[in-house]
Amino acid sequence: MKHGGFDPLAAPPAPPPQALPARGLSAWALALAQWPMATRIAVLALVPMLLLVATGGLWLRGQMHQSLLGGFEQVLREKVQRVGARLQQGPNGELREATGSADEFSAIYAGWYWRAQSGGEALRSRSLWDMDRLPTDPQPLHGSAVLHLATGPLQEPLLSLTLPIPLGQPPAQPSAQPVQVALTVYGPAAQLQTSMRQIDRTLVLAGLVLMLLAGGLAWLQVRVGLAPLRRLEALLAALRAPQGDGPDVAAHLTSHLAAPTGRDLQPLQNELAGLLAHNAHVVARARAHAVDLNHALKKPLALLSAQASAHPQVPSSEVRQQVDAMAQLVDRYQARTLSDALHAHPGAAGQAVDVRECLSQVVRMMERLHAAQELDWALEDRTSGRLLWRGEQADLQEVLGNLLDNAGKWAASRVRLTLSRQEGADHPGLRLDIEDDGPGMTAAQLQAAGQRGVRFDESVQGSGLGLAIASQIAQAYGGQLQLDKSEALRGLRVRLEMRGLVRGDHRPAG
């Protein structure tokens, strides 16, 4: 089956090359949409948190490492200045160290070392003893531009800093140019590396705690945030139990779904309650159609059975008459079934119905049907402009036909039909008052009126279904049917109210 020219069996067209990234992204989004809602919420909360913690931790680690290395570099610079102040150039141009008190560079393999290089001549601290130079990484240490990692005489880690310094001239050559010496100072890096590792462990531990806390908050958010959905799911699951039949089903569904589930889900809950109640009403009305058709077909079948019992051969005209009557009944209830389908899907409703035209047709049909009674059929129109009603024309004709036919059966001489608007802010409606000058009804009869199959006078032809059918149709359109005494004609007054009156100019159906 095709919809809008699309064949599901045909191979999809190949996407252009530039559409591949978007297609991949769409596939990822589709795969994510297949996950449970709780999983999606947790993932969308934890993944950004993980990225934030990782990025922030790396930045903080770099800043703290850089601060430690900067402090150690400042210490080495101070030692370079102090050692450089003791270096001198001898009378023959050689490097030598001025005599002084012992310091950290005096003890052998003490961890602090220096080495001065001038041309091909080198001078080293006493702490280096017999080692000329220490293995040094040519690449600067990460986090610093001037510090290099080196290995000491005892294989201990060191950090080195090399700076050029000028040497003072000997007294015999005061006018000579100053000599530049590359002075390298080494310091112990074990304590610094221990501090940096401690910082790394602390940051990792803090990140794990933050992620555990974020995971707990995400779990709490899912539990609390989705609790209204679980309550709504429980309410809907409870509705799957058998609820019985009849008009009380809709009221039961509405009351059952009235339990609060939260402000955010209340509109959805109200819509579900309305939808379920409407579906229950449609099902109840469909079952009522079957009962109505059963009652309606009994009469022609009973007549045919009586004719067959009384006469060996039933006249063909009588058979055709009853068969035609049954065919009309079947067509009538088939149309009502289609109308119920349209009620279940309001968007499928047809064009607006011209109320006055439909009313005039039904009144003319009643005049011919009750011509033998010579009744006075009066139509009073209290509206102005075009009067259009959004609904099924068959429903409007049926409800008017049932009510007017019932009035014609009981009226003594007059039937009056009053047409007016029922104004409303959101849903303007249609109001019809049907009055007759018949015997009317007692209070008990008014209370029992509208029940299916109830008849108050067996001498009057009918099945007792007219008011029940009219009431069902009115309720299907959000209206109602009211019965009371007519003040003007002293008989029965039936007030029909139905929503769906169209504001504005629309083309009528038919």
Residue pairs with C-beta under 8 A, 6 or more apart in sequence:
15 23
32 40
32 43
33 40
35 43
37 226
37 229
38 222
38 226
41 218
41 221
41 222
41 225
41 226
42 215
42 218
42 219
42 222
45 214
45 217
45 218
45 221
46 211
46 214
46 215
46 218
49 210
49 211
49 214
50 211
53 207
53 210
53 211
53 214
54 207
57 203
57 204
57 206
57 207
60 203
61 199
61 200
61 203
62 143
64 196
64 199
65 142
65 143
65 196
65 199
66 143
66 144
68 192
68 195
68 196
68 199
69 141
69 143
69 144
69 147
69 192
70 144
72 147
72 159
72 187
72 189
72 192
73 144
73 146
73 147
73 161
75 187
76 147
76 159
76 160
76 161
76 185
76 187
77 161
77 163
79 112
79 114
79 185
79 187
80 114
80 161
80 163
80 165
80 183
80 185
81 165
83 105
83 114
83 116
83 125
83 183
83 185
84 165
84 181
84 183
86 97
86 98
86 100
87 95
87 96
87 97
87 98
87 116
87 123
87 165
87 167
87 181
87 183
88 95
88 96
88 97
88 98
88 167
88 168
88 170
89 95
89 96
89 167
89 168
89 169
89 170
89 179
90 96
90 170
91 170
91 172
94 121
95 116
95 118
95 121
95 122
95 123
95 167
95 181
96 123
97 123
104 110
104 111
104 112
104 127
105 112
105 113
105 114
105 125
105 126
105 127
106 125
106 126
106 127
107 126
107 127
108 126
108 127
108 129
109 127
109 129
109 152
109 153
109 154
110 127
111 127
111 152
111 156
111 158
111 187
111 188
112 125
112 127
112 185
112 186
112 187
112 188
113 124
113 125
113 127
113 128
113 134
113 152
113 158
113 185
113 186
114 124
114 125
114 183
114 184
114 185
114 186
115 122
115 123
115 124
115 125
115 128
115 133
115 134
115 183
115 184
115 186
116 122
116 123
116 124
116 181
116 182
116 183
116 184
117 181
117 182
117 183
117 184
118 167
118 179
118 180
118 181
118 182
122 132
122 133
124 131
124 132
128 134
128 153
129 153
131 153
134 150
134 151
134 152
134 153
134 158
134 160
134 186
135 150
135 151
136 148
136 149
136 150
136 160
137 148
137 149
137 150
138 148
139 148
140 146
140 147
140 148
141 147
141 148
141 149
141 159
146 161
146 162
147 159
147 160
147 161
148 159
148 160
148 161
148 162
149 157
149 158
149 159
149 160
149 189
150 157
150 158
150 159
150 160
150 186
151 157
151 158
152 158
152 186
152 188
156 188
156 190
157 188
157 189
157 190
157 193
158 186
158 187
158 188
158 189
159 186
159 187
159 189
159 192
160 184
160 185
160 186
160 187
161 184
161 185
162 182
162 183
162 184
163 182
163 183
164 180
164 181
164 182
164 183
165 180
165 181
165 183
166 178
166 179
166 180
166 181
167 178
167 179
167 180
167 181
168 178
169 176
169 178
169 179
227 262
228 261
228 262
228 264
228 265
229 261
229 265
231 259
231 261
231 262
232 261
232 265
232 268
232 269
232 272
235 256
235 257
235 259
235 261
235 269
236 272
238 256
239 253
239 256
239 257
239 276
243 249
243 252
243 253
243 280
245 284
245 287
246 284
247 281
247 284
249 277
249 280
249 281
249 284
250 277
250 278
250 280
250 281
250 284
251 277
253 273
253 276
253 277
253 280
254 273
254 274
254 277
257 269
257 272
257 273
257 276
258 273
260 266
261 269
278 343
278 344
279 344
281 475
281 476
282 340
282 343
282 344
282 476
285 340
285 472
285 476
286 337
286 340
288 452
288 468
288 472
289 333
289 336
289 337
289 340
291 452
292 333
292 452
292 465
292 469
293 329
293 330
293 333
295 453
295 463
295 465
296 329
296 333
296 463
296 465
297 326
297 329
299 463
300 322
300 323
300 325
300 326
300 329
301 322
301 326
303 318
303 322
304 314
304 318
304 319
304 322
307 314
307 315
307 318
308 314
332 398
335 394
336 394
336 395
336 398
338 392
338 394
339 392
339 394
339 395
340 476
341 348
342 348
342 349
342 350
342 392
343 476
349 390
349 391
349 392
350 392
350 393
350 509
351 506
351 507
351 508
351 509
352 388
352 389
352 390
352 502
352 506
352 507
352 508
352 509
353 388
353 389
353 390
353 391
353 392
353 393
353 396
353 508
353 509
353 510
354 386
354 387
354 388
354 508
354 509
354 510
355 387
355 388
355 389
355 396
355 419
355 430
356 381
356 387
356 419
357 508
358 393
358 396
358 397
358 400
359 379
359 400
359 417
359 419
359 432
360 379
361 397
362 397
362 400
362 401
362 404
363 377
363 379
363 404
363 417
365 401
366 377
366 401
366 404
366 405
366 408
366 415
367 375
367 377
369 405
369 408
370 408
370 409
373 408
373 411
374 413
375 408
375 411
375 413
375 414
375 415
376 413
376 414
376 415
377 415
377 417
378 414
378 415
378 416
378 417
379 416
379 417
379 419
380 416
380 417
380 418
380 419
381 419
382 418
382 419
382 420
382 421
383 419
383 420
383 421
386 505
386 506
387 419
387 421
387 430
387 501
388 501
388 502
388 505
388 506
388 508
389 396
389 430
389 498
389 500
389 501
389 502
390 500
390 501
390 502
391 477
391 498
391 500
393 509
393 510
395 473
395 476
395 477
398 469
398 470
398 473
399 469
399 470
399 473
399 474
399 496
399 498
400 432
402 466
402 467
402 469
402 470
403 432
403 434
403 466
403 467
403 470
403 494
403 496
404 415
404 417
404 434
405 466
406 462
406 466
406 467
406 494
407 415
407 434
407 435
407 436
407 438
407 492
407 494
408 415
408 436
409 460
409 461
409 462
410 436
410 438
410 439
410 460
410 491
410 492
411 436
411 437
411 438
411 491
412 436
412 437
412 438
412 491
413 437
414 436
414 437
414 489
415 434
415 435
415 436
416 433
416 434
416 435
416 436
416 488
416 489
417 432
417 433
417 434
417 435
418 432
418 433
418 435
419 431
419 432
420 431
420 432
420 433
421 428
421 429
421 430
421 431
421 501
422 428
422 429
422 430
422 431
422 497
422 501
424 499
427 478
427 499
427 500
428 499
428 501
428 503
429 478
429 479
429 497
429 498
429 499
429 500
429 501
430 479
430 496
430 497
430 498
430 499
430 500
430 501
431 495
431 496
431 497
432 495
432 496
432 497
433 493
433 494
433 495
433 496
434 493
434 494
434 496
435 486
435 488
435 489
435 491
435 492
435 493
435 494
436 486
436 489
436 491
436 492
437 486
437 489
437 490
437 491
438 491
438 492
439 491
440 485
440 486
440 490
440 491
440 492
441 449
441 456
441 483
441 485
441 492
445 456
446 483
446 484
448 454
449 467
449 483
450 467
450 468
450 471
450 481
450 483
451 468
452 464
452 465
452 468
453 463
453 464
453 465
453 468
454 464
455 462
455 463
455 464
467 481
467 483
467 494
470 481
470 496
471 480
471 481
473 498
474 480
474 481
474 496
474 497
474 498
477 498
477 499
477 500
478 498
478 499
478 500
479 496
479 497
479 498
479 499
480 497
481 494
481 495
481 496
481 497
482 494
482 495
482 497
483 492
483 493
483 494
483 495
484 492
484 493
484 495
485 491
485 492
485 493
486 492
486 493
487 493
